[in-house]
Amino acid sequence: MVLALVLCGAVVALVLLGLFVFGLRRRLIQRSGGTFDCSLRWDVPAAEPDPGGKGWTYGVARYNGDRVEWFRVFSYAPRPRRMLERSAIEVLDRRTPRGEEELALLSDAVVLGCAHAGIRLELAMSEDALTGFLAWLEAAPPGQRVNVA
């Protein structure tokens, strides 16, 4: 009986520690400012008629100089999963979520279709975050080619 209580206590302590580390990691990512909630779909086929809400990963993006660093929310990794260079991003289209995507994304999300170094991807973010993202793209240093469709 005592062993069962000790094991249950250890499991509860591990779960609480895991939740604490998730919160601490998110706080450390947001510490420098310039972060926004951003879901990502990487390597999207160009002619995909119905995405069906599949392939989206919820994350947090952070501006860092001439790149956006994207972190998965449900991860313990201290480093970003993807880094998008401003000079390599090309905005292709903008749309509202379709079908099951409405369930997979945040309620006020706008989907931005992009190409990054030849790879097609989609970013889903709020309208406010989208305005900031497009302004960040347009604010590229002189001489950089920027395409903000």
N, C-alpha and C positions, 0 to 999 in steps of 0.2 A: 504494500500500500504506500509506504514512504517512497519507494523507488518510483512508483507511478506519479506521485505528486512532484517529485524532483524532476522527472522527465517532462511533465506538463509545464512546470515552471520554466525549464530550460527552453522549451519550444516557444512559449509565450515571450520570453526574453529575447530570443533570436528574431522573432517576428517584429517585435518592437524596435530592436536594433536595426533591422532591415528598413523599416519605415523611417526611422530617424535618419539613416544614411541617404535614403531617397530625398528627403526634405533638405538635408544639408547640401547635397550635390546641387539641387536646383537653386538653392540660395547662393552657392558659390558661382554658379554659371551666371546668375543675374546680378551679382555683386558689381560688376563693372558697368552695368546699364546697357541700354540699346538692345534689349531682348524682346521677343514677341513669340506667341504661340504659333506654330507653323507645322502642319502635317505635310508629309512628303511622299510622293510616289516616284521611284527612281526607275529609269530605263523603260518608259512607257512606249508600247508599240505605236507607231504613227497613225495607223488606220484602225483604231480600236473603236468599234461602233458603240458598245455599251460596257463601260468599265465595271459595272456591277458592285462598286464599292470595295473592290478587292485591291490589295497592294498598298493601302495607305498606312503610314506609320506616324503616330503622334509624336511631336517633338517640340523643342524650343530652339529658336534661331537667335544668333547674337551677331551684331555688326562688330567687325574687328578690322579696322583699316579698310583695305580694298577687297575684303572678302566677307562672306557671311558664313559663320560656323553653325552647323546644325547638329544638335544633340538629341538622341532618343530620350524620351521621358522615362521609360521603363528600362533603365540600364544603370549600372554602377560605374560605367566607364567615365574617367575624368576628361577624356579627350573627345573632340567632336567626331561624329560618325562620318559626316560629309563637310567639305569646305568648297564653297562656290565663289570663284574669283569673279569680281565685277566685270573685268574685261572679257570674260568668256561666256557671260550670261546673255542670251538673246531671248527676249520675250516674244512668244509666238501668238498667243491668244489668251482671252479671259472669258470665263463662263461661270455660271452658277452650278452647284452640285446637281447631278442627275440621278434619278432612281434611288438605289440603295446607298449611293454616296452620301445622301442627306443624313443617313443614320450613322455612317462611319466618320463623318466630319463634325466639327463644332457647328452650332446652329446658325451662326452668321457668316459662315465661311464663303469666300470667293476663291475659285480655282484659277490659278495662273499657269498656263502652259509655257514652258521654257525649253531652251536647248542650252546645254552647258558642255562645251568642248565636244560637240557632236553627239551627246547623249540627251535624249528627250526625257524631261522630268516634269512633274506637276507639283506646285506648291499650293496649299490651301491655307488661307489666313483670313483674318477679319478685314473689313473694308478699311479701317484705320491703319492696320499694319500694311495693307497693300499700298495705300497712299504713301506711307513712309518708305516702303521698299522701292517703289518706282521713283520717288524723289532721290533716294540714295543712288539708284542706278544712273539717273540723269545728272547727278552731281559729280560725275567722273572727272578726273583731272583733264586739262586740255590735251588733245591729241589722242585720247582713247576713243575707240569706236564703241558707241553704245547704241543698241537697238531696243527701244521701248515702244513696241507696236502700238 
